[in-house]
Structures are given as structure tokens and as C-alpha cells.
Amino acid sequence: MTTAITRWSLWLFVCLSLIGCSGLPMSKPAAHEAELFAQGLDQYLANGDLTTLNLLPQQYPQGEWRNRAEGIIDMAEQKLQQHAKERQENQGLSKCLAEKNLLAQDNRILEMTLERLKQVLIESELRAN
């Protein structure tokens, strides 16, 4: 559920960023910056690689697209952190389930042992009489 929300948020952010800047006049450096942003966004959406988007703030520290690139980079890093947290939680859950199964098996063995002991007690009382 949270992964879907993250994806939609990222998509909405990108769309709003692109819509908000569609009417801006572009000089030669701004056109290259916008091209670099588009290339980095395509690269990120295709395979999750942030290399090109990371170049944008370095090459254009005062650029119009820097904030948008940094916003996408931040969201992508948050997504990675969330995936890592989910993996960690899933590992913990798997360990708990494995422990639960072992305890259930031990419990069945103890119940069988208790039943045998009861039978032995009954047999010893019958022999004593």
C-alpha cells in the first residue's frame, strides 16, 4: 500500500514539476539543463538510476531544474529506505514464524510425552493393585 502511495506521489510530483515549468522561456543553458533533467528522469524511471539527476545540481547549482531534481532524488532515497525497512521487517517476521513453528512442534512433542507418562502412571497403578 505504501509503495503504491510512494509511486503515485513521485509521479504526481514529476507531472506537477513539468507542468509548472512548461511555459518558461528557455535560454541555451536552461534548455540543456531541462534536457539533462528529462534524460535523468527517463533514466530513473527506466531502471532506477539516479546518476544523471545527481549531475544536475552539480552542473547547475543555481538552475531552474535543480530543486525538481533534488526533490526526485530525495523521494527516491526515501523509497529505498522504505524498501530496506520493509525487507528488515519481513526478515523479522520470517524469523518469528520459524520460531513459532519450532515451538508448536516442541509443544506437540511435549503433549505426546505427557500422554505417555499418563499411560505409564495408569499402568503402574493397575499393577500395584
Summary of the structure (lengths in Angstrom):
residues: 129
radius of gyration: 30.6
end to end distance: 68.3
largest distance: 108.1
contacts: 312
relative contact order: 0.09
helix: 86%
strand: 0%
